[in-house]
């Protein structure tokens, strides 16, 4: 099972919506439903605040991604 996910996000991503929901929130909720426990947002974006999000979201402008 995949427990960690990396999502590339930029400042404009906070304002993009898909079917009335911020794209970043939709992405994180989808990852959460898939069983992801921790998400690293790569880039200069603030983690969204949404009461439905239960996974751990951290921001890292330049991550140290582990090898596959």
N, C-alpha and C positions, 0 to 999 in steps of 0.2 A: 504494500500500500504506500502511496505517496503521501508523506506527512508535511513536506515543505514545498512551497511554490515561490517562484520569482516572477513578479509582474513589472514590466517596463511601463512607466507612467511619466507623463510630462505635465506641466502646468495647465495646458489646455484640456487635459483629460478630466479635470474636475468639473468642467462645464458641459461635457458631452452627455447627451441623454439618449437612451434607447427605450422606447415605449414609456416615456414619462419617468424613467428611473435613471439616475446617474450611471454611466457605463462602468465606472470603477466599482460602485456598490454591487451592480449586477454580476460583475466578474468575481468579486470576493464571495458573494453569496453562492455562486455556482461552485467555486472551489470548496467552500465550507460543506456544501451538500455532498461533494465527492469525497469528503473525509480528510481534507487538508487541515492541519492543525496550526500551521504557521505560514504567514505570507510576508515576503520581503518586497516592499515597493521600491523599485530601483528608479531613482530620479529625484527631481525636486518637487514633490507633491506631498501634501498633508494627508494622512490617513483619514478616510471618511468616517463620520460619526453616524452610526445607524444602529438602533437598538437590536436589530436582527443579527448583527455580526457578533459571533462568539469566538472566532478564530483570532489568534494573536497576530496583529499587523504591526510591522516595524518598517521604518524608512531607512534606506541605505543608498546614498548618492553613488557610491562606487563599491559594489559588493565583492566579496571574496567567494565566488561560487565554487562549491566542491565539484570535483570531476565526476562525470557520470560513471 
